[in-house]
Amino acid sequence: MIASSKLYPEKRKGIVTNVPIQMHIFFDNKRVTVFSTGFRCDIDQWEDTKQLMKRNQANKKGQTSSTINISLNALRGMVDTWAKNNPNGVIEELLKELRTVAGKKEKVEFSAPEQTIFDAFDEFLIKHPLSEVRKNNFRVIKRALQRFEMYKNIVLTFDNLTFDILNEFKVFLVNEHALFTERPDIYETFPETRTPQKRGQNTINDIFTKIRTFVIWANTPDPTTKIAKTSNNAFGTNGYKIDECVYGTPFYITIDERNQLYKADLKARPQLAIQRDIFVFQCLIGCRVGDLYGMTKENVINGAIEYVARKTNDKKKITVRVPLNATAKEILSQYTEYKTLLPFISEQKYNSAIKDMFLLAKLTRIVTTINPTTGEAEQRPINEVASSHLARRCFIGNLYKQVKDPNLVGSLSGHKEGSKAFARYREIDEDMKIDLVNSLM
């Protein structure tokens, strides 16, 4: 168990003088309690970055910042020492020791906090029907909210999750890549596997869409208790509006280009040749990479691939069945010794391999894509922007050119009927325009 603590002056609806200094105690980065230190100060006497009173100050009782800071540091030191000496201890034992020390200066009041917004977030991840991939995406957002809370030196609650707070969070998301060096302590407390990168508008929109899902869930009465977590919905009527995402026309490889890749001589790179086969196979069944990586030999049923689309893993599960053509069967026959459907590597390495195989197969034509950070259109060689999702677009785009029936193609791709996401795949190319005009003759 890793214990840590943070000091904050309590925020009380506009009160800025003589407010209690509280110690938030965390076990393994999860806040378990809020402990009143027994000291008070004015908000403008507090230094957020150092989590101490500013020098040469005194509170309303005449206690100097020097004296108070010594005691506050001692209390925080007790948390660290206690955690090291009591790896399996319980919070009540720690609080008893803290009360003993703090009680010498002033009577200390303690009350266990109600469920925090992050506790509710954890409950949401358990109770709301989500695939494991989407749960991980939500956990990333939870950690971003926790970093924001720490950066702003506030305690997020459902009540203060307002229009203004959401706007401040948006600014934080836009600038977080620069804040990493300014406040490394935040990222030590709530780390990510990689350092924050500059976010584009579509990424930020997706974050707020997921937060809205969580808030709507919190506003919905629990089926057992008939009580909702909150009645505050900052996304409600006249509330916070999420910007529209900006997408370019999806680009995809043609059937000829897919065959060119499949026939490319990659004998000098045998491991890359294996990943090439996997990519071509994905082009032939059109699934998301998360669904592909979850497949085993048992997903092959009577000459077809069957799977439940994970992204739509809700009350109405979508079972997708895609018949295997001769090329897909040929690829599977080469890798029968593996427990998984095919010899998968990590998604990151897979995406890197796709760029390499495109270059070696001389698939380098220029495509127009939207820069995810700037939102501007730019032209780049297709091998530089190719990824696993291009296989899905290859499947959908080429099928749609053949049948021009979104519902039929959607039944093979796992999209729900009328899906807005599916609409982005429907490129109206020159051949389709000619067919439409000719239909008027």
N, C-alpha and C positions, 0 to 999 in steps of 0.2 A: 504493500500500500504506500502510495506517495501522497503526503499531506502538504498543503500549501495554504497561504492566507493572503488576503488583500485588505487594505484599509481604505474606507470611504467615509466621508461625512454624509449622514443620512439626508436624502432629498425629500423634503416635505411640502409639496404643493406651494412652492414660492417662498417658503421660509428660508432665509439665508443667514440668520444669526443664531448663535448658541444652539447648534444642532448636534446631536450625538455622533460620536465617531464610532463606526461599527467595523468589526472585523469579519469578513466573509471567509469561511473555512472550507477548503476543498479537499476531498479524498479522491485521488486519481482523476483530477481535473473536473470532478463533479461536485458542485456546491452542496454541502450537506447541512450547513447551518449558518446563521448570522448571529454574532455575539457582540453585545454592547460592551465597549471597553470601559465605560464609566467616565470617559472624558468628553468634553464638548469644545467646539470652536465655531467661528464664523466661516461661511463658505469661502470668502476671499482670503482667509488666513491659511487655506489648505493648498499644498503643492501636489498636484495630481501625479506627476511623473515620479516623485520621490515617495509618495504616499506618507507624507509627514507634514506637520505644521511648518509654515515658513519661519525662518529665523527671526528672532527679536520680536516675537508676538506674545500676547497674553490673552487668555479667554476671559469670560465675564466673571469668573471666580478668582481671577488674578493669577491663575496657574500659568507659568511661562512655557513657551513652546519647547525650550530646552528640556525642562522637567517632563513634559508630556511625551516628547519624542523618545526620551530614554525609556519610559514605561511602555510605550507602544512597541518599540523594538524588542523589549524584553518579552512582551506577550507573543509577538510573532516568533521569537526565538524558542519560546516554550512549545509552540506547535511543532516546529522542526524537530526539537529534541524528543518530544513525546512520541512523534511518529517513528523515529529511529529506534527508540527503546521499546515501543509497543506496536510491532508490525501488524498484530492481529487485534489491536485494541478497539474499543467502541467509543463513539463520540461523547457519550455521557461521562466517561472517565476523564477525557481531556477537558471537558467543560468544568468539571469539579475542580481541577487544578487551576484553570484560568480564573474561576470565581475566587479561589483562595487568594491569588495574587492581586487581582484587580480589586477585590473587596477591601483591601487595606486603604484604598484611596477614596472609594465611593461605592455605595451600594450598586450592585450590578444586577440588571434585569435580563433574563434570558427567556426567550420563547421560541420554540421550534417554528421555522417559517412554514407557511402553507406551500402547497405544490407550486414550484416555480414554473415559469413558461417553458424552461428547458426540460423539466420533468414531464410536463404535458407533451412536449415534442417527442420524448422517448415513448410515451404511452401511445401517441399518434402512430409512430412507426410500427408498434406492435399490433394495434387494433385496426388501422386503416389498410385495406387490401392493396399491397404494393409488391412488385417483384423485388428481389434482392438487389438488382442493379439500381432500381429507382430508390430503394432505401438508402443505398450508399450515396446517391446523389443528394438526398435530403440531409444526410449526416454532414456532408460538406457545407451545406447552407447553415446548418445548426452551428457548426464551428465558426463560420463567418459572423453569425449573429453574436456568438460569445466573444469573439475578438472585438466586435463593434462595441459591445457593452463595456468591455474592459477599457477600450480606447476612450470612450466618452465618459468613463467613470460614472456610470448609471447602473441601475438595476432594472432590466427590462421586465415588464409585466404586461398582461393583456390590456390593462387599463391605459398604460402609457404607450402602447403600440398604436400611435396616432399617425395622422397624415404627415405631420412635421417630422416625427421620428423616422418614418419610412423614407422621407426625402433626405434626411441626414444619413440614413443607411445607404442610400443610393450614392451619395457623394463619397462615402467611405469605400464602397465597392469600386468606384471609378478610380480612386486614388490609392487603393490598398497596396498596389505593387510598389509605390514609393514610400509607404509608411513602414514597410518591412525593415528598412535600415534605421528608421527613426525610433521605432519602438520594438526592438528585438524581444523584449520580455513578453510581449503579447503572443508572439509566435512560438516562444518556448512553452507557454502555458497551453495554447491551443494550436498545435502544429499541423502542418500538412505534409504530404510526401514530397512536395516540390514547393519552391518559393513562389509567392503570388506573382502572377503574370498580369499584364494590362488586359482588362476585360473589354469586350466589345458590347454594343447595345443589345444584340440578340442574347448574349450570355446573361446580361443583367436582367433582361426581360424574363428569361427562363427562371432565374432565381426568384423574382417577385411572383411569378405564376405559382411556383411551389409554395412560397410563403402564404399566398392567398388560399391555396388548397388547405394548408394547415389551419389558417384562421377560420375558414368556413367550417372545417371539422370541429374546431373548438366552440363555434357558435351553435352547433347541432346538439340537442339534448342526448345524453347517453341513454341507450335503450334500456338499461337496467335501472339507473337512478332517476331518469327523466329530467336530469339537470345538465345544463350546458356549462362548459368551462367559463364562458364569458358571453356577454351580450354586445361587446364592442367589436365592430367589424369595420376597420379602416378602409376596406375595399368596397364597402356598400355604396348605396346610392349617393351620388355627389362626393364619393370618397376618392381614395387614391386610384388613379387610372394607370394601367400598364401600357407602355408604348407598343405600337405594332412592330413585329419583327420584320426585318427587311431581308428578302431572299432573292437571289438571282435565279435565272432559268437553270434548272439542274443539267449538268453536263454528264454524259455517260459514254462508255465505249460501245462501238457498234459490234455486231456479231462477227464481222470480218476482223476487227481489232482483237476481239476476245480470242478468236481462232489463231490469229498471228501470235498472240502471247502464249497460247497452249502449245504451239508448234515450235516456239523459239528454242534454240539449242542452249541449254543451261547445264551441260554436262560438267563444265568447269566449276559450277557452283551447285553441287548436289543438294545441299540443304535449302538453297533458294529455289531449286526446282520443285522440292516438296511443297513449299509454301505457294509456289505458282499453281500447283495442282489444286491446293485448297482454295485459292482465290477463284480459279475458274469454276470449281465446284460450287462456290458461293454464288457466282454469277448465274449458275444454272438452277438454283433453288430460291434465290432472292431473299434469304432471311437476314435479319440483323446479326451482327457478329456475336452478340451476347447469346442469342438463340443457337447459333452455329456451335459455339464452344461448349454448350450444354448437351450436345447430341452424343449418343452412343450408337452402337450397332442396333439396339432395340428400336431406334427411331426409323429404321428401314422396314417398311411393312408392305408386302405385296407389290414390290416394284415402285414404291413411292416413299418419300420422306414425310413423316407426320410429327408435328410438334405443337406445343401450346405457345403462342406468341407471348413472351414474357412482359413486354412493355404494356400490353393490354391485359395483364393478369388481374382482372377485377372480377366482380360477381358474374359477369357474362364472359367467360373465358372463350378465346377464339382458338379452335383447333385448325391448324393449317395442314393441308395435304397437297404435296407437289409431286406429280409423277416424275420419275427419273428418266432422262433420255439416255441414249447410248454412250455419250461422252461422260455423263455423270456416273453411270454404272462402271465404265472403264476406269475412272479415277478411284472409285471405292474398291475395285478389285485389286488394286496395287497396294492397299494398306489394310489388309485383313488381320494383321497380327496385333493391332493396337486395340486397347480396351475402349478408348474414345473412338468416335466415328473416324477421325483423321488425326495425324500427329500434330496437334496444335502447339504453338508457342505462345508467349504472352502477347496480348493485343498490341502493346507498344512495339514489340519486335516484329510482329506481323505487319503493321502499318509501314514500318521502315523497310521491310522486305519487299512490300508491294511497290514502293518507289524505285527500289533497285531493279526489280524484274521488268518494270515498264521501260526503264532506261536501256537495259540490255536487249529488250525486244524491239527497241527503236520506236516505242510509242511515246512520241514527244510533241505531238501537235499542240498548238496554242489554244487555250480555252479561256473564256471569260468567267471569272469567279468574283464573289464578293469577299473582300478582306474582312475577316471576322472581328478585327479590332477597330478599323476605321469605318467600316460600312461602305467603303467605296469600291467600285468595280475596278478590276485589274486583270491584265492578260498575263498568263503564265503557262509554261509547258505542263501538259497534263501529268507527266511523271512526277513533277514536284508537288502536286496537290492531290495525287491519288491516295486513297485510303480504303479500308475495308468497306466503307459505306458506298464506294463507287461500284462494288459488285452488286449491291442491292439496286442501285440506280440502273445498272446495265440490264438487270433482269426486268425491272418494271418498265423502263423506257422502251426497250425493244419489243416487249409484249404489247405495250399500248399502241405502238406503231402498227402492229399486226392486227389487233382486234378492235382497238378504239372503244373498248367497253370498260370503264373504270371499275364497275362492280365485279366483273369477271376477273380482271387483273388483281383487284383488291382481295379476292378470295384466295389467290395464290401468294400474295405478298403479306397477308396478315393485317391489312388495313381495315378499319371499320368502314361500313358503308357510309358514304358522304364525308369521309375523313378530309379535313382541310390539309393535313400533311400530304395525303395522296395527291391532292390537286397540284402540288408543286412539281410532281413528276411528269405532268402531262405537257410535254414540250410540243407546241404546234409548229412542226418543221415544214420545210418547203414542200416535201412530198405530200403531206397531209393537206396543205393548202390547195395544191393542184387537184387532189382527189375531191375536195369540197366544191371547188369551182366546176369541175367536170360533172358533178352530180346535178348541176342545174341545167345541163344540156338535155 
